[in-house]
Amino acid sequence: MAPVSLRPLRSRNFALIWSAALVSNLGSWTQTVALGVLVYTRTGAAGAGWAGLVAAAGFVPIGLLAPVGGALADRLDRRKWLILTTLAEMVFAVVLAVLAGVHHDPPWALVLLSFLGGASGAIGFPAYQAMVPDLVPAEDLLGAVSLSSAQYNLGRVIGPAIAGLILLTQNYAIVFGVNAASFGAVVVALLLVRLPPPAPVTGDDSMFRRIAEGARAARAEPGCRSAIRAIGVVALLASPFIALVPAMAHVLRPPGWSLAATTAVLITAQGVGAVAGALALPGLAVRFGRFAMLRAALVAVPVLLGGYALAPDLALAVPAFVAVGAAYIAVLSGLNTVVQLRAPTAARGRILSIYMMALGLLYPVGAVIQGRLAVVHGIRAVTAGGAVILFALVVTAAVVRPTILSDLADPAPGRTDVGSSDAVGLPDPAAAGGGE
């Protein structure tokens, strides 16, 4: 019998999409690393600024465009829309490969293509998120979300290593070409999956009205509302540890080690912890309950993050960071699953996009704030301070406003309002013979 953590892979549709996403994620990470190195080498003394800009260009669209992607995911055939956006990402990767191949790759072009590729992914990813409940049975949803987190972190661990090997040839076009080909795996998988037919589309509401309608739906569903609030707080106070790894590596660097080597060790440790946590979470949730695991993770993240911040050397920081990675993924997977389970079907894409926007916007804001504070007060103090504030907020919520946490629990047996359109006053396609 397959382990609980791998049970979603028994579903043919999910196995196809998950495998293809892993291939694509490996390609994306190879490109991310190579793009940063390329723009750095092309810009000389200004390299650090351009490298930061090209990285931000790929990430910022997630926070800005996710609501647009969510509105489209609830209106269009999700599978076809995801194929279209994936093909767009492939095209931009091909353009990068061509420019690098002919050595006509000015930094502004690299930044622009990074932004366009990130924008394509940002408006397509909500469709993928909204598709997941259609790929697996409801009892395997947490496992599916956790496996998706695992494949992302596998890509983050393995992708840079692949990029490093390819870049030994000094041929950036090969890296970008590999990424372009990896998107083809997703397109093939999407062509092979079989999903329930999309609900017929009626009405011609404006994009803004549909986004606003999704926001009202998120506010009306208590579990979704609490999950979005929780991920916003975590993104602001805890998530910046990811961006500030190089700063912590500078403090923890052993004698004779380079900053790059120390950073790589820490990033790998966090990635390994995230993969291990994602694989262990479904089994633990079956044994102890999904809600119990989410509550435990919300407490564990600030405690473990504080231990990592105060670790006196790299030897102790590495195991602490492995534990941080596991607990952090448990929080992200748990909160994402709350939204997947509780979002009304007709608004699922839009509510998930709001969840993604909260994470995508507040994480860089937190990283900038904590980075500036770290210059004055030190990275250890700032990371530990964020952990203390997060812990205090979680405890305060549990004592003063317990419904904030209790709303994250599984829907009560027999409830009919969760996952339906009627819960938020949206048109029910089944009842009306149409809808979205």
N, C-alpha and C positions, 0 to 999 in steps of 0.2 A: 504494500500500500504506500502511495506517495506521501511524503511529509505534508502536513497542513500548509506549510509555507509555499509548497510547490503545486498544491491542488488546482489553482486556477489554470495552470498550464495543461490540464486535461481538457479544457475547453478549446476546441480547434481554433475558433476565431481569435481568442486571446493569445494563444500560443503563436499564431502567425504574426499578429500585430506586435507582441512583445519582442519576439526574435528580431523582427525588422527594425523596431525602435532601438534595440541594442546595437545593431550594426550601424544605424544612422547616428546614434549618439557617439559611438567610437569615432566615426568620421568627423562629427562636429567638434569634438575635443581636439582631434589632431589639427583641424583648421584653426581653432581658437589659439592654440599654442603657436602654430606657425605664423599666423597673422600678427600676433604680438611681436614675435622675433623679427619678422620682415619689416614691419613699420619702424621698429626700433633701429634696425641696421640702416634703413633708408634715410633717417632723420638726424643722425649724429648726436650733437649735444642736446637737441630738443627731443631725443628719443623717448624719454620717460613720459613726457607730456602727451606725445602722440600715441604711445602704447596705452596710456590710460584712456585716451579719447576713443580709440578704436574698440577697446573693451566695453566702455560705456555705451557706445553706439549700438552694440549688439544686445545689450541688456535692457536699456531704457525702454524700448518699444513694448516690452512685456507689461510694464506698469501703465504705459500710456494707451496702448491699443487693445489690451485684453477685453475691455467692455465692448468694443466694436466686434471683436471676434466672437464674444459670447452671444451678442445679438444676432449675428449671422448664423452661428451654430444652432440657434433655436428656430431659425427661419428656413434654412437651406437643408438639403440632404447632407448630413454630416460627413458621410463617407466620401461623397464626390467633392465636397468643399475641402476636405483634408487632402485629397489627391491634388487638387488645384494648387493649394498653398505649398505643398511639398514640392511640386514641380517648379514653383516660383523659387523656392530655396535652392533647388538644383541648378536653375538657370544662373542665379547670382554666384554660386560656387564655380560654375563653368567659366563665367566671365573673369572671376578672380584667377582661375588657372590660366586662362589665355593671356591676361595682362602680365602675370608673373612669368609665363613662358616666353613672352616677347620682350621682357624687361622694361615694360612701360607701365609701372605701378606706382604713381605718385601717392603720397600719404592721404591726400584728400579723397582719392578714388577708393583707397582701402577702407577709409572710414565710412564713406557713402555706401559701399557694397556691404559692409558689416551691418550698417543700419537697415538697409533694404532686406537683407537676409533675416535679421532679427525681427523686422516688422512682419515679414511673411510668416515666420514661426509664431509670432504673437497673436496674429488673427486666426491662425489655424489650430493652435494648441487647445483652446476651449472646446473645439469640436472633438478632439481626441478624448479630453477629460469627460465630456458628456457622453461619449460612446461607451466608456468602460462598463457602466451597469448593463449595457446590452450585450456585452461580450462574455459575461460570467453569471452564474447564479448569485442571488443576493447574499447567500452565506459565504461566498468566496470573494466578496467585494473588498474587504480589508486586505486579504491576501493579494488581490490583484493590484491594489494601490501600493502595497508594500513592495511587491515585485517590480513595479514601475520605478519606485524609488531606488531599489537595488540596482536595476539596470542603468539608471542615470549615474549612480556613484561608481559602478563598474567602469562606465565610460570615462569618468573623471580620473580613475586610477590608471586604467590601461591606455586610454587615448593619448595622453602626453608622452607615454613611453613609445608608442608607435610613431608619434610625430618626431620624437628625438632620433629614432632609427632612420626614418626617411630623410630627415634633414641632414644626416651625415653626408648625403649626396649633394647638399646645397641646392636642391631643386625644389623650390616652393610649389611649382606647378603640379608636381606629382601629388603633394599633400592635398591641394585644393581639388585636384581631379579625383582623388580617393574619396573625398567628402561628397563630391557631386555624385559619384557612383553609389555611395551609401544611401542617398535619398531614393535611388531606384528601388532598393529593397523594400522601403515603406510603400511605394506606389504599387509594386507587385503584390504585397501582402493585402493592401486595401482592395485590390481588384479581385482577390481570391476569397475574401471574407463574405459571409452571408449574414445580413442583419435584417431585423424587422423593417418593413417598409416605412419610410418617413410619413409623419402625419401630413395630410393635405394642408396647403397654405392658403389662408384667406386674409383679407384685409390688406391695406397698404400703409400701415403705420410708419411714421418716420423713424429713422435710426435712433434719434434722441428719445423719442417716446418709448421705443422698445427697451432702450437701456434704462430709462427711468422706471419702466414697469418692472424690469428685473430687479432694480434696487428696492422697489416696494415689496416685491416678493421675498427678497432676502431679509428685509426688516420684519416682515410679517411672520416668518417661520422662526421660532425661538432658537432651535438648534443651529440653523444657518447663521442667524444673527450673532450668537455667542461664539461660533467657530471663527467668523470673520473678525470679531473683536479680539479674540485670543491670538489669532495669527498676526494681527497688526501689532499687538504688544510684544509678542515674541520676536517679530521681525525687527522692531525698533531697538529692543534691549539685548537680545541674545544673538540674533543672526549675524551681526557685524563681526563676530569672531572669525567668520570665513574670510572676509576681506582683509582683516588685520593679522592674518597668519604671518606675513613677512615681518611685521613689526614685532610679533612675539618671537619669531625665529631669531631676530637680531639680539634679543635679550637672552635667549636660551642657547645660542650658538656655542658649541664646545670649542676649546682651543684647537686650531688647525682646520676647523671645518669652514667651508664657504657658506655664505648666506643662502645661496641657491640650494645647496645640499640639505641644509637644515630645514628650509621651507618645504622642500620635496618630501622629507621624512614626515613632517607634521601633516601636510596635505594627504599623504598616503595613509597615515594613521587614522585621520578623520574619515577618509573614504572607506577604509576597511571596517571601521566601526559602524558606519552607515549601512554598508552591505550586510554585515552580520546582524545588525538590529532589524533591518527590513526582513531578513529571512526568519528571524526568531519571533518577530511580533505576532504573526497569525497564530502560531501554536500557543503562545502565551495568552493571547486573547481568548482562544478556545477554552483554555484551562481556568483563567481568572476572570474573564469578561473583558470585552473591548473597552467599556467605560472605565473600569478599574485600571487598565493598562494606560489609558490616556491620562487619567488623573496622576498616576505614579510618574509618568514621563514629564508632565508639567512641573512636578516638584523636583524630579531628578535633574532636569536640564540646568537650572540655576545652581544647584548644589555641585554638580560635576563641573560646570563651567568655572565656578569659583575655585575648585580644586586645581583645575588646569591653569588658571591665572596665577595661582600661588605656588605652583610647582617650582622647586628651586633649581632644577636642571632638566635637560632634555630627557634623561633616562626615566624620570618620573612623569614628565609632561606627556610623553608618548602614550603610555597606557591610560592616562587621564583623558587624553584627546580621543582615543578609541572609544572610551565610554561616553564622552560628549557626543560623538558622531552617532552612536547607537540610540541614545536618548532623544537627540534632536530629530532623527528620522522618525522615531516613534510619535513625536508630537506632530510633525508634518503629515505623516500618513494617517494618524488618528483624526486630526481635524479635517483633512481632506475627505476622509470616509464619512464623517458626520454630514458634510455638505452633499456628498454623493447620495447618501441614504435618505436625507430629509428634503432635498430640494424638489419642488414640484416638477414633474417631468417636462411640462411645457416651458419652464423657465430655467431648467437645469444648467444650460450653457451660460446664460447670463449671470446666474448666481455664482457659478464656478469662476467666471471671469472676474467678478468683484472680489472673490477670495484671492485670486491670483494678483489682482491689482493691489490689494492691501499688502501682500508680501512683496511684490515687485517694486512698489514705491517706497514703503517704509524701511525696507532693508537698506537701500543706498542712502536714505536720509540718516538712518542710524549709523551707518558706516562712516559717513562724513562727519557727523557730530562726534562720535567716539574717536575717530582718527584725530580730529583737532584737539580734543581733550587730552588724548594720549601724548601729544607733543608737549603739553604743559605738565601733566600729572603722571605720565608713564603708562605704558600699555597694561601692566599688571593691575594697577589701581583702577583703571577705567573698565577693564573687562570684569574684574571682581565687583566693581560698583554696579555695573549693569546687571550682574547676576543677583546681587543683593536686592536691588529694586524689583526685579522680576519675581524673586521668591516672596518678597513682602506683598506684592500685588496678588499673587496666587493665593497666599494664606488669607489675605484680607477678603478676597472674593469668596473663599470657602466659608468664612465666618460671618461676614456682613451681608453678602449677596449670594447665598448658596445657589440660587437659581441659575446664575451665570454658568456654573459648572454642571449642575444637574440637567440643564437643557442640552448638554452634549451627550447625554445617555442615549441608548438605543430607543427607538420609538416603542411606546407601550404596545403589547400584543393586542391585536384587534383594531388598532387605529386605522382609519381609512383616509385621513387627510394628508398623510405623509406621502410624498412622491406623486401627488395628483394635482391637477390644475385647480380644482375647486377650493383648495386650502387658501389661495390668495386671490380668488376672484378672477382668474384667467379663464379664457374660453377652453372648455374641455373638448378636444377633438372627437373623442369617442361619443360623447353625449350629443354634440352638435352636428356630427357628421362632417366635421371639417376642423377648423381651428388653425393651429400653426403648422 
